[in-house]
Every structure is written in structure tokens, then in C-alpha cells.
Amino acid sequence: MKRSVNFSFHNMVRIPEPELMEDPTQVESYASADFESAHSFLIRKFQDRLPQRFTPESVLDLGCGPGDMSSRLYSQFPMANFTFLDGSEFMLNFCKKRIGTLLPKKRNNKIEFKKELIQDFVPESSYDLIFSNSLLHHLHDPFEFWAAVQRSIHQDSFIFISDLMRPDSFASAHQLIKRYANEESEVLKKDFYNSLLAAYRIEEVKEMLEIVRLDTKLNLEPITDRHWICYSKQRH
Ligand SMILES: C[S@@+](CC[C@H](N)C(=O)[O-])C[C@H]1O[C@@H](n2cnc3c(N)ncnc32)[C@H](O)[C@@H]1O
């Protein structure tokens, strides 16, 4: 199957950024950034799209980073078994600490932290819920992301993926930084800017889904001026 997509037909070509976030200054500024408004909004969208009474026994968080989203997910399904995966040890340590503060003394569920590239991740068994926020744009070959998702699901899994979308121009990218990150540190602003330039446009994600034949299973929608979400269609 041909797996290349022409990502240059849009106004502004994609400028990839390094996959892993391993630079201590970058990790620390990301871990201490105020994502409350963006992340609580995304989590609300996730909750709105979940099938009613969906209670996963197993949850996979791909590219969990320092765990702000992961802790929100964990709080929603505290009885589930969780796998938090990130290729950056530094990031994963932040996530471990954050989740650690939420864990009760006695629990029966399994909480795993995996320092692994998603390219190498082969799950022992499939997950009921696959979640990923803001990872896809890091990947140089986006099909490695979709392949990891496909390796991790069963027929009834619920998939929820969200990420940034690339603006039309450098000027629009600068405007977004001003609008949403003006009070943040210079390191975080630079990181956000680079992420916007590395992000895939929604048309590109649509094309990926068609190529990997997930377009019949997943809905894809823009939800803000800089985010899209992609989630399992309800089965009737
Ligand atoms: C922008 S952060 C997002 C973190 C978190 N999901 C959130 O919503 O805040 C992206 C994370 O993906 C990780 N990452 C990037 N490429 C990866 C890969 N190939 N395999 C595993 N993790 C990767 C980075 O190290 C980083 O922690």
C-alpha cells in the first residue's frame, strides 16, 4: 500500500520538530505550564463523545507527557488498568509523580508506566480505551502513530485522539501564540510555535485515516481555532 501523503499542497508546509521532548528546560516548562483551560475543554469534548455508561477496564494513554491529561483520565476511570506511555524518561517521571499522588493505598487495578517509543510498542493485549493528546504532530512518519493505535485496539475499543492543527501562515501561528500563550515562558511559547508549524492540517489527518482505513470507524472534527479531535463512531 502506498503510504506517502503529499503534505505540501497547503499554504504553509509542515516543519517537523524533534519527536521526543527530552530537553530538561523544555520538559520543565511544559510540565509547569497552565493547560487548565485547553485541557479541561478537550476532556469535556472527550466526555461528550464517549458512549453512555462506557466504563473501560483498560486504558492506554499514548504520549502521556508529564501527565496533566493522564491524571484527568485516571480520575475519570479510577478502577481501570492504565498504561501510560512516553519515549521520554524525563516526561514519564513527571507523569509517575502526578499519578502517584492520586493513587489510593489499596487498589486492585494495574498502573503501568512505559518508557517506550510508540513505534516499538506491541501491547500484550488490546485496550478498551485508547487516548492520545498532542502526540501525532511529533511524529515524522504519522503512519507509525496510526499503526500503534491499530495494534492496540479490539473491535469495541473507543479511540479518542486530539492534536493541534497547522495554521495557514507564520503570521497566524504568531497570533495564536499571542492569544493563548502570551503569559507563558519564552521556552513554552517557542515550543507551542514549533508545535503549530509541525502540526498536521485536518485535511491531512483525513487523508491519513482514509489510507489506513480508519475513516469508516472514526469521526474527525475541528473543535477550536487550533485543535481537532478524532473519535470512534457510535455503532448502531
Ligand atoms: C506535546 S507532549 C503531549 C503530552 C500529553 N499527552 C499532554 O497532552 O500534555 C508529546 C509527548 O509525546 C512524546 N513523544 C513524542 N514522540 C514519541 C514517540 N515516538 N514515542 C513515544 N512518545 C513520544 C514526547 O516525549 C512528549 O512527552
The ligand as an SDF file (V2000), in Angstrom:
LIG
                    3D

 27 29  0  0  0  0  0  0  0  0999 V2000
    3.2790   17.6420   23.4640 C   0  0  0  0  0  0  0  0  0  0  0  0
    3.5910   16.3170   24.5390 S   0  0  0  0  0  0  0  0  0  0  0  0
    1.9400   15.8460   24.9660 C   0  0  0  0  0  0  0  0  0  0  0  0
    1.8700   15.2770   26.3390 C   0  0  0  0  0  0  0  0  0  0  0  0
    0.4810   14.9510   26.8920 C   0  0  0  0  0  0  0  0  0  0  0  0
   -0.1920   13.9630   26.1030 N   0  0  0  0  0  0  0  0  0  0  0  0
   -0.3610   16.1990   27.0360 C   0  0  0  0  0  0  0  0  0  0  0  0
   -1.4650   16.2090   26.4850 O   0  0  0  0  0  0  0  0  0  0  0  0
    0.0510   17.1460   27.7100 O   0  0  0  0  0  0  0  0  0  0  0  0
    4.0770   14.9820   23.4480 C   0  0  0  0  0  0  0  0  0  0  0  0
    4.7180   13.8250   24.1770 C   0  0  0  0  0  0  0  0  0  0  0  0
    4.8990   12.7490   23.2490 O   0  0  0  0  0  0  0  0  0  0  0  0
    6.1660   12.1580   23.4750 C   0  0  0  0  0  0  0  0  0  0  0  0
    6.6080   11.5130   22.2240 N   0  0  0  0  0  0  0  0  0  0  0  0
    6.9490   12.1200   21.0680 C   0  0  0  0  0  0  0  0  0  0  0  0
    7.2730   11.2120   20.1290 N   0  0  0  0  0  0  0  0  0  0  0  0
    7.1430    9.9940   20.7020 C   0  0  0  0  0  0  0  0  0  0  0  0
    7.3520    8.6650   20.2530 C   0  0  0  0  0  0  0  0  0  0  0  0
    7.7810    8.4120   19.0140 N   0  0  0  0  0  0  0  0  0  0  0  0
    7.1070    7.6420   21.1100 N   0  0  0  0  0  0  0  0  0  0  0  0
    6.7020    7.8920   22.3780 C   0  0  0  0  0  0  0  0  0  0  0  0
    6.4940    9.1320   22.8680 N   0  0  0  0  0  0  0  0  0  0  0  0
    6.7110   10.1780   22.0520 C   0  0  0  0  0  0  0  0  0  0  0  0
    7.0520   13.3240   23.9040 C   0  0  0  0  0  0  0  0  0  0  0  0
    8.1940   12.8850   24.6120 O   0  0  0  0  0  0  0  0  0  0  0  0
    6.0880   14.1460   24.7500 C   0  0  0  0  0  0  0  0  0  0  0  0
    6.1360   13.7690   26.1020 O   0  0  0  0  0  0  0  0  0  0  0  0
  1  2  1  0
  2  3  1  0
  2 10  1  0
  3  4  1  0
  4  5  1  0
  5  6  1  0
  5  7  1  0
  7  8  2  0
  7  9  1  0
 10 11  1  0
 11 12  1  0
 11 26  1  0
 12 13  1  0
 13 14  1  0
 13 24  1  0
 14 15  1  0
 14 23  1  0
 15 16  2  0
 16 17  1  0
 17 18  1  0
 17 23  2  0
 18 19  1  0
 18 20  2  0
 20 21  1  0
 21 22  2  0
 22 23  1  0
 24 25  1  0
 24 26  1  0
 26 27  1  0
M  CHG  2   2   1   9  -1
M  END
$$$$
